[in-house]
Amino acid sequence: MGKREYTDYQRSVISGYYEHKDTIMLQRLQELVGELYLADSQQKKARLWQRVEKAMANLGVPKGIADHIMSKQDPQILAKNIQDWLRMCRA
């Protein structure tokens, strides 16, 4: 199997994704906070927290912070951290 060739448009889309990956992950985490507040079962909350953990890993959140958030599994703690991370991105 040879190297895949991409069109100029495909390369620009891929490049744009990786250029804005942090922003995309922060937005995904914000959406997950809302979903966590609305989750009506423990099973759904567990799946959402797995997605939170994956998004934090993609964002590059330090392991200690991610572990703390995951151990508490409190949407308010996650939301507060997201606010801090957004401030850091905008600075």
N, CA, C and O atoms as a printed pandas DataFrame, in Angstrom:
     atom_number atom_name residue_name chain_id  residue_number  x_coord  y_coord  z_coord
0              1         N          MET        A               1    0.848   -1.167    0.000
1              2        CA          MET        A               1    0.000    0.000    0.000
2              3         C          MET        A               1    0.900    1.238    0.000
3              4         O          MET        A               1    1.740    1.391    0.886
4              5         N          GLY        A               2    0.732    2.104   -0.969
5              6        CA          GLY        A               2    1.572    3.280   -1.102
6              7         C          GLY        A               2    1.086    4.445   -0.276
7              8         O          GLY        A               2    0.047    4.387    0.382
8              9         N          LYS        A               3    1.860    5.495   -0.328
9             10        CA          LYS        A               3    1.512    6.719    0.400
10            11         C          LYS        A               3    0.279    7.353   -0.241
11            12         O          LYS        A               3    0.193    7.447   -1.465
12            13         N          ARG        A               4   -0.650    7.776    0.564
13            14        CA          ARG        A               4   -1.884    8.350    0.053
14            15         C          ARG        A               4   -1.637    9.782   -0.400
15            16         O          ARG        A               4   -0.983   10.558    0.296
16            17         N          GLU        A               5   -2.153   10.118   -1.544
17            18        CA          GLU        A               5   -2.056   11.479   -2.071
18            19         C          GLU        A               5   -3.348   12.224   -1.751
19            20         O          GLU        A               5   -4.444   11.708   -1.972
20            21         N          TYR        A               6   -3.212   13.421   -1.238
21            22        CA          TYR        A               6   -4.362   14.251   -0.903
22            23         C          TYR        A               6   -4.436   15.423   -1.859
23            24         O          TYR        A               6   -3.415   15.903   -2.351
24            25         N          THR        A               7   -5.653   15.881   -2.119
25            26        CA          THR        A               7   -5.818   17.084   -2.926
26            27         C          THR        A               7   -5.416   18.286   -2.086
27            28         O          THR        A               7   -5.272   18.186   -0.867
28            29         N          ASP        A               8   -5.237   19.419   -2.747
29            30        CA          ASP        A               8   -4.886   20.640   -2.010
30            31         C          ASP        A               8   -5.953   20.975   -0.977
31            32         O          ASP        A               8   -5.635   21.389    0.137
32            33         N          TYR        A               9   -7.219   20.796   -1.346
33            34        CA          TYR        A               9   -8.308   21.081   -0.413
34            35         C          TYR        A               9   -8.233   20.159    0.804
35            36         O          TYR        A               9   -8.367   20.620    1.937
36            37         N          GLN        A              10   -8.022   18.871    0.580
37            38        CA          GLN        A              10   -7.931   17.921    1.690
38            39         C          GLN        A              10   -6.766   18.269    2.605
39            40         O          GLN        A              10   -6.890   18.197    3.828
40            41         N          ARG        A              11   -5.634   18.645    2.017
41            42        CA          ARG        A              11   -4.482   19.037    2.835
42            43         C          ARG        A              11   -4.795   20.273    3.665
43            44         O          ARG        A              11   -4.360   20.368    4.813
44            45         N          SER        A              12   -5.541   21.221    3.107
45            46        CA          SER        A              12   -5.874   22.433    3.869
46            47         C          SER        A              12   -6.831   22.111    5.015
47            48         O          SER        A              12   -6.720   22.693    6.094
48            49         N          VAL        A              13   -7.780   21.181    4.788
49            50        CA          VAL        A              13   -8.709   20.785    5.845
50            51         C          VAL        A              13   -7.954   20.076    6.966
51            52         O          VAL        A              13   -8.169   20.369    8.142
52            53         N          ILE        A              14   -7.079   19.152    6.609
53            54        CA          ILE        A              14   -6.286   18.421    7.606
54            55         C          ILE        A              14   -5.400   19.383    8.384
55            56         O          ILE        A              14   -5.302   19.297    9.608
56            57         N          SER        A              15   -4.758   20.296    7.669
57            58        CA          SER        A              15   -3.887   21.275    8.324
58            59         C          SER        A              15   -4.685   22.165    9.277
59            60         O          SER        A              15   -4.237   22.456   10.386
60            61         N          GLY        A              16   -5.866   22.592    8.839
61            62        CA          GLY        A              16   -6.717   23.428    9.679
62            63         C          GLY        A              16   -7.148   22.716   10.947
63            64         O          GLY        A              16   -7.215   23.324   12.015
64            65         N          TYR        A              17   -7.440   21.426   10.831
65            66        CA          TYR        A              17   -7.831   20.654   12.014
66            67         C          TYR        A              17   -6.709   20.658   13.041
67            68         O          TYR        A              17   -6.934   20.965   14.211
68            69         N          TYR        A              18   -5.505   20.319   12.606
69            70        CA          TYR        A              18   -4.400   20.238   13.553
70            71         C          TYR        A              18   -3.976   21.608   14.063
71            72         O          TYR        A              18   -3.473   21.730   15.180
72            73         N          GLU        A              19   -4.175   22.635   13.249
73            74        CA          GLU        A              19   -3.846   23.992   13.686
74            75         C          GLU        A              19   -4.789   24.457   14.792
75            76         O          GLU        A              19   -4.393   25.210   15.682
76            77         N          HIS        A              20   -6.030   24.007   14.728
77            78        CA          HIS        A              20   -7.051   24.447   15.695
78            79         C          HIS        A              20   -7.502   23.323   16.622
79            80         O          HIS        A              20   -8.588   23.393   17.198
80            81         N          LYS        A              21   -6.688   22.301   16.768
81            82        CA          LYS        A              21   -7.067   21.133   17.565
82            83         C          LYS        A              21   -7.389   21.512   19.015
83            84         O          LYS        A              21   -8.346   20.992   19.588
84            85         N          ASP        A              22   -6.603   22.410   19.611
85            86        CA          ASP        A              22   -6.861   22.817   20.993
86            87         C          ASP        A              22   -8.237   23.454   21.135
87            88         O          ASP        A              22   -8.974   23.147   22.072
88            89         N          THR        A              23   -8.580   24.336   20.212
89            90        CA          THR        A              23   -9.876   25.001   20.248
90            91         C          THR        A              23  -11.004   23.991   20.079
91            92         O          THR        A              23  -12.027   24.072   20.757
92            93         N          ILE        A              24  -10.810   23.043   19.174
93            94        CA          ILE        A              24  -11.821   22.012   18.932
94            95         C          ILE        A              24  -12.023   21.167   20.184
95            96         O          ILE        A              24  -13.161   20.872   20.549
96            97         N          MET        A              25  -10.939   20.772   20.847
97            98        CA          MET        A              25  -11.044   19.942   22.048
98            99         C          MET        A              25  -11.702   20.713   23.193
99           100         O          MET        A              25  -12.502   20.150   23.940
100          101         N          LEU        A              26  -11.369   21.993   23.333
101          102        CA          LEU        A              26  -12.010   22.799   24.389
102          103         C          LEU        A              26  -13.506   22.927   24.134
103          104         O          LEU        A              26  -14.306   22.846   25.066
104          105         N          GLN        A              27  -13.881   23.124   22.886
105          106        CA          GLN        A              27  -15.303   23.209   22.556
106          107         C          GLN        A              27  -15.989   21.878   22.851
107          108         O          GLN        A              27  -17.100   21.858   23.381
108          109         N          ARG        A              28  -15.336   20.768   22.512
109          110        CA          ARG        A              28  -15.913   19.457   22.788
110          111         C          ARG        A              28  -16.106   19.267   24.295
111          112         O          ARG        A              28  -17.130   18.740   24.732
112          113         N          LEU        A              29  -15.120   19.698   25.086
113          114        CA          LEU        A              29  -15.241   19.579   26.546
114          115         C          LEU        A              29  -16.386   20.429   27.071
115          116         O          LEU        A              29  -17.106   19.999   27.972
116          117         N          GLN        A              30  -16.571   21.629   26.525
117          118        CA          GLN        A              30  -17.679   22.482   26.955
118          119         C          GLN        A              30  -19.019   21.792   26.671
119          120         O          GLN        A              30  -19.927   21.821   27.502
120          121         N          GLU        A              31  -19.132   21.179   25.505
121          122        CA          GLU        A              31  -20.363   20.471   25.165
122          123         C          GLU        A              31  -20.595   19.293   26.115
123          124         O          GLU        A              31  -21.728   19.010   26.505
124          125         N          LEU        A              32  -19.514   18.620   26.476
125          126        CA          LEU        A              32  -19.643   17.479   27.385
126          127         C          LEU        A              32  -20.098   17.901   28.774
127          128         O          LEU        A              32  -20.824   17.160   29.437
128          129         N          VAL        A              33  -19.680   19.089   29.226
129          130        CA          VAL        A              33  -20.145   19.589   30.528
130          131         C          VAL        A              33  -21.668   19.704   30.511
131          132         O          VAL        A              33  -22.343   19.256   31.437
132          133         N          GLY        A              34  -22.196   20.302   29.458
133          134        CA          GLY        A              34  -23.648   20.423   29.342
134          135         C          GLY        A              34  -24.343   19.078   29.310
135          136         O          GLY        A              34  -25.379   18.889   29.948
136          137         N          GLU        A              35  -23.763   18.135   28.558
137          138        CA          GLU        A              35  -24.350   16.802   28.481
138          139         C          GLU        A              35  -24.302   16.094   29.835
139          140         O          GLU        A              35  -25.222   15.354   30.183
140          141         N          LEU        A              36  -23.226   16.322   30.600
141          142        CA          LEU        A              36  -23.129   15.708   31.927
142          143         C          LEU        A              36  -24.225   16.215   32.854
143          144         O          LEU        A              36  -24.802   15.444   33.621
144          145         N          TYR        A              37  -24.513   17.510   32.785
145          146        CA          TYR        A              37  -25.579   18.060   33.628
146          147         C          TYR        A              37  -26.940   17.474   33.260
147          148         O          TYR        A              37  -27.807   17.321   34.120
148          149         N          LEU        A              38  -27.124   17.148   31.984
149          150        CA          LEU        A              38  -28.419   16.655   31.521
150          151         C          LEU        A              38  -28.541   15.135   31.547
151          152         O          LEU        A              38  -29.631   14.595   31.355
152          153         N          ALA        A              39  -27.430   14.446   31.783
153          154        CA          ALA        A              39  -27.447   12.975   31.769
154          155         C          ALA        A              39  -28.403   12.456   32.840
155          156         O          ALA        A              39  -28.401   12.921   33.980
156          157         N          ASP        A              40  -29.213   11.486   32.445
157          158        CA          ASP        A              40  -30.231   10.993   33.363
158          159         C          ASP        A              40  -29.943    9.608   33.938
159          160         O          ASP        A              40  -30.723    9.095   34.740
160          161         N          SER        A              41  -28.837    9.007   33.537
161          162        CA          SER        A              41  -28.494    7.703   34.096
162          163         C          SER        A              41  -26.998    7.627   34.378
163          164         O          SER        A              41  -26.196    8.332   33.766
164          165         N          GLN        A              42  -26.647    6.769   35.306
165          166        CA          GLN        A              42  -25.232    6.591   35.651
166          167         C          GLN        A              42  -24.453    6.020   34.474
167          168         O          GLN        A              42  -23.284    6.352   34.280
168          169         N          GLN        A              43  -25.095    5.167   33.694
169          170        CA          GLN        A              43  -24.440    4.568   32.537
170          171         C          GLN        A              43  -24.076    5.643   31.509
171          172         O          GLN        A              43  -22.980    5.625   30.947
172          173         N          LYS        A              44  -24.983    6.562   31.272
173          174        CA          LYS        A              44  -24.712    7.644   30.326
174          175         C          LYS        A              44  -23.616    8.550   30.862
175          176         O          LYS        A              44  -22.737    8.974   30.111
176          177         N          LYS        A              45  -23.661    8.849   32.153
177          178        CA          LYS        A              45  -22.615    9.680   32.752
178          179         C          LYS        A              45  -21.251    9.016   32.634
179          180         O          LYS        A              45  -20.255    9.684   32.357
180          181         N          ALA        A              46  -21.202    7.709   32.842
181          182        CA          ALA        A              46  -19.935    6.984   32.735
182          183         C          ALA        A              46  -19.366    7.091   31.320
183          184         O          ALA        A              46  -18.163    7.289   31.147
184          185         N          ARG        A              47  -20.227    6.961   30.309
185          186        CA          ARG        A              47  -19.763    7.098   28.920
186          187         C          ARG        A              47  -19.269    8.510   28.636
187          188         O          ARG        A              47  -18.261    8.701   27.956
188          189         N          LEU        A              48  -19.985    9.496   29.163
189          190        CA          LEU        A              48  -19.578   10.885   28.951
190          191         C          LEU        A              48  -18.238   11.176   29.620
191          192         O          LEU        A              48  -17.399   11.877   29.053
192          193         N          TRP        A              49  -18.034   10.638   30.824
193          194        CA          TRP        A              49  -16.753   10.856   31.504
194          195         C          TRP        A              49  -15.613   10.181   30.746
195          196         O          TRP        A              49  -14.486   10.677   30.769
196          197         N          GLN        A              50  -15.876    9.076   30.083
197          198        CA          GLN        A              50  -14.847    8.457   29.244
198          199         C          GLN        A              50  -14.479    9.381   28.087
199          200         O          GLN        A              50  -13.308    9.500   27.726
200          201         N          ARG        A              51  -15.482   10.031   27.511
201          202        CA          ARG        A              51  -15.221   10.983   26.426
202          203         C          ARG        A              51  -14.453   12.197   26.940
203          204         O          ARG        A              51  -13.586   12.729   26.246
204          205         N          VAL        A              52  -14.777   12.639   28.168
205          206        CA          VAL        A              52  -14.048   13.751   28.780
206          207         C          VAL        A              52  -12.574   13.382   28.936
207          208         O          VAL        A              52  -11.686   14.170   28.610
208          209         N          GLU        A              53  -12.333   12.183   29.434
209          210        CA          GLU        A              53  -10.957   11.729   29.641
210          211         C          GLU        A              53  -10.180   11.701   28.318
211          212         O          GLU        A              53   -9.021   12.111   28.262
212          213         N          LYS        A              54  -10.817   11.225   27.283
213          214        CA          LYS        A              54  -10.168   11.161   25.968
214          215         C          LYS        A              54   -9.901   12.570   25.421
215          216         O          LYS        A              54   -8.830   12.828   24.872
216          217         N          ALA        A              55  -10.858   13.467   25.568
217          218        CA          ALA        A              55  -10.689   14.841   25.084
218          219         C          ALA        A              55   -9.569   15.556   25.839
219          220         O          ALA        A              55   -8.792   16.303   25.244
220          221         N          MET        A              56   -9.487   15.325   27.155
221          222        CA          MET        A              56   -8.397   15.942   27.927
222          223         C          MET        A              56   -7.047   15.406   27.482
223          224         O          MET        A              56   -6.074   16.157   27.418
224          225         N          ALA        A              57   -6.977   14.114   27.172
225          226        CA          ALA        A              57   -5.721   13.531   26.687
226          227         C          ALA        A              57   -5.342   14.152   25.339
227          228         O          ALA        A              57   -4.174   14.468   25.111
228          229         N          ASN        A              58   -6.317   14.326   24.450
229          230        CA          ASN        A              58   -6.054   14.957   23.156
230          231         C          ASN        A              58   -5.633   16.409   23.300
231          232         O          ASN        A              58   -4.874   16.930   22.483
232          233         N          LEU        A              59   -6.124   17.050   24.333
233          234        CA          LEU        A              59   -5.787   18.447   24.590
234          235         C          LEU        A              59   -4.409   18.587   25.226
235          236         O          LEU        A              59   -3.796   19.653   25.170
236          237         N          GLY        A              60   -3.934   17.513   25.826
237          238        CA          GLY        A              60   -2.626   17.560   26.473
238          239         C          GLY        A              60   -2.681   18.072   27.899
239          240         O          GLY        A              60   -1.716   18.657   28.391
240          241         N          VAL        A              61   -3.809   17.853   28.563
241          242        CA          VAL        A              61   -3.954   18.258   29.963
242          243         C          VAL        A              61   -2.979   17.426   30.800
243          244         O          VAL        A              61   -2.905   16.208   30.640
244          245         N          PRO        A              62   -2.230   18.084   31.695
245          246        CA          PRO        A              62   -1.302   17.328   32.546
246          247         C          PRO        A              62   -2.019   16.203   33.299
247          248         O          PRO        A              62   -3.157   16.355   33.744
248          249         N          LYS        A              63   -1.330   15.087   33.426
249          250        CA          LYS        A              63   -1.925   13.880   34.018
250          251         C          LYS        A              63   -2.484   14.127   35.416
251          252         O          LYS        A              63   -3.554   13.616   35.745
252          253         N          GLY        A              64   -1.786   14.894   36.241
253          254        CA          GLY        A              64   -2.256   15.164   37.598
254          255         C          GLY        A              64   -3.592   15.888   37.608
255          256         O          GLY        A              64   -4.472   15.562   38.404
256          257         N          ILE        A              65   -3.745   16.859   36.738
257          258        CA          ILE        A              65   -4.999   17.608   36.660
258          259         C          ILE        A              65   -6.111   16.712   36.131
259          260         O          ILE        A              65   -7.213   16.689   36.678
260          261         N          ALA        A              66   -5.813   15.972   35.058
261          262        CA          ALA        A              66   -6.817   15.076   34.483
262          263         C          ALA        A              66   -7.236   14.015   35.495
263          264         O          ALA        A              66   -8.419   13.696   35.609
264          265         N          ASP        A              67   -6.269   13.469   36.229
265          266        CA          ASP        A              67   -6.592   12.459   37.243
266          267         C          ASP        A              67   -7.491   13.033   38.330
267          268         O          ASP        A              67   -8.419   12.364   38.786
268          269         N          HIS        A              68   -7.221   14.269   38.748
269          270        CA          HIS        A              68   -8.046   14.917   39.776
270          271         C          HIS        A              68   -9.483   15.092   39.273
271          272         O          HIS        A              68  -10.443   14.781   39.978
272          273         N          ILE        A              69   -9.611   15.596   38.043
273          274        CA          ILE        A              69  -10.943   15.807   37.474
274          275         C          ILE        A              69  -11.685   14.479   37.363
275          276         O          ILE        A              69  -12.869   14.390   37.689
276          277         N          MET        A              70  -10.982   13.454   36.904
277          278        CA          MET        A              70  -11.628   12.151   36.731
278          279         C          MET        A              70  -11.971   11.505   38.071
279          280         O          MET        A              70  -12.975   10.800   38.172
280          281         N          SER        A              71  -11.161   11.731   39.094
281          282        CA          SER        A              71  -11.463   11.133   40.397
282          283         C          SER        A              71  -12.694   11.785   41.036
283          284         O          SER        A              71  -13.477   11.109   41.704
284          285         N          LYS        A              72  -12.864   13.081   40.836
285          286        CA          LYS        A              72  -14.018   13.790   41.408
286          287         C          LYS        A              72  -15.276   13.610   40.560
287          288         O          LYS        A              72  -16.381   13.525   41.096
288          289         N          GLN        A              73  -15.111   13.552   39.246
289          290        CA          GLN        A              73  -16.220   13.461   38.304
290          291         C          GLN        A              73  -17.333   14.447   38.647
291          292         O          GLN        A              73  -18.508   14.093   38.749
292          293         N          ASP        A              74  -16.916   15.685   38.819
293          294        CA          ASP        A              74  -17.834   16.776   39.126
294          295         C          ASP        A              74  -17.827   17.743   37.940
295          296         O          ASP        A              74  -16.787   18.324   37.633
296          297         N          PRO        A              75  -18.974   17.927   37.265
297          298        CA          PRO        A              75  -19.006   18.819   36.113
298          299         C          PRO        A              75  -18.583   20.253   36.444
299          300         O          PRO        A              75  -18.052   20.950   35.580
300          301         N          GLN        A              76  -18.813   20.704   37.688
301          302        CA          GLN        A              76  -18.417   22.057   38.074
302          303         C          GLN        A              76  -16.894   22.206   38.073
303          304         O          GLN        A              76  -16.370   23.234   37.644
304          305         N          ILE        A              77  -16.193   21.195   38.547
305          306        CA          ILE        A              77  -14.730   21.235   38.551
306          307         C          ILE        A              77  -14.223   21.245   37.111
307          308         O          ILE        A              77  -13.306   21.994   36.773
308          309         N          LEU        A              78  -14.818   20.417   36.274
309          310        CA          LEU        A              78  -14.428   20.383   34.864
310          311         C          LEU        A              78  -14.689   21.737   34.207
311          312         O          LEU        A              78  -13.836   22.249   33.482
312          313         N          ALA        A              79  -15.851   22.314   34.456
313          314        CA          ALA        A              79  -16.198   23.604   33.862
314          315         C          ALA        A              79  -15.226   24.698   34.299
315          316         O          ALA        A              79  -14.824   25.531   33.486
316          317         N          LYS        A              80  -14.848   24.702   35.575
317          318        CA          LYS        A              80  -13.904   25.700   36.080
318          319         C          LYS        A              80  -12.554   25.560   35.381
319          320         O          LYS        A              80  -11.945   26.559   34.998
320          321         N          ASN        A              81  -12.091   24.336   35.218
321          322        CA          ASN        A              81  -10.821   24.115   34.537
322          323         C          ASN        A              81  -10.903   24.544   33.072
323          324         O          ASN        A              81   -9.950   25.118   32.546
324          325         N          ILE        A              82  -12.014   24.276   32.418
325          326        CA          ILE        A              82  -12.184   24.681   31.022
326          327         C          ILE        A              82  -12.095   26.196   30.906
327          328         O          ILE        A              82  -11.468   26.712   29.980
328          329         N          GLN        A              83  -12.719   26.913   31.840
329          330        CA          GLN        A              83  -12.631   28.382   31.833
330          331         C          GLN        A              83  -11.186   28.834   31.932
331          332         O          GLN        A              83  -10.774   29.750   31.220
332          333         N          ASP        A              84  -10.411   28.205   32.805
333          334        CA          ASP        A              84   -8.997   28.549   32.951
334          335         C          ASP        A              84   -8.228   28.260   31.666
335          336         O          ASP        A              84   -7.394   29.060   31.242
336          337         N          TRP        A              85   -8.511   27.109   31.044
337          338        CA          TRP        A              85   -7.804   26.735   29.825
338          339         C          TRP        A              85   -8.171   27.681   28.687
339          340         O          TRP        A              85   -7.322   28.010   27.859
340          341         N          LEU        A              86   -9.429   28.122   28.637
341          342        CA          LEU        A              86   -9.837   29.074   27.600
342          343         C          LEU        A              86   -9.094   30.411   27.774
343          344         O          LEU        A              86   -8.656   31.016   26.796
344          345         N          ARG        A              87   -8.960   30.856   29.017
345          346        CA          ARG        A              87   -8.216   32.094   29.281
346          347         C          ARG        A              87   -6.777   31.973   28.818
347          348         O          ARG        A              87   -6.214   32.909   28.250
348          349         N          MET        A              88   -6.181   30.804   29.068
349          350        CA          MET        A              88   -4.790   30.597   28.676
350          351         C          MET        A              88   -4.652   30.600   27.150
351          352         O          MET        A              88   -3.658   31.103   26.627
352          353         N          CYS        A              89   -5.613   30.058   26.442
353          354        CA          CYS        A              89   -5.566   30.027   24.974
354          355         C          CYS        A              89   -5.723   31.413   24.373
355          356         O          CYS        A              89   -5.141   31.717   23.333
356          357         N          ARG        A              90   -6.499   32.238   25.022
357          358        CA          ARG        A              90   -6.772   33.583   24.495
358          359         C          ARG        A              90   -5.663   34.567   24.842
359          360         O          ARG        A              90   -5.543   35.618   24.212
360          361         N          ALA        A              91   -4.855   34.231   25.840
361          362        CA          ALA        A              91   -3.792   35.145   26.281
362          363         C          ALA        A              91   -2.635   35.168   25.317
363          364         O          ALA        A              91   -1.659   35.885   25.541
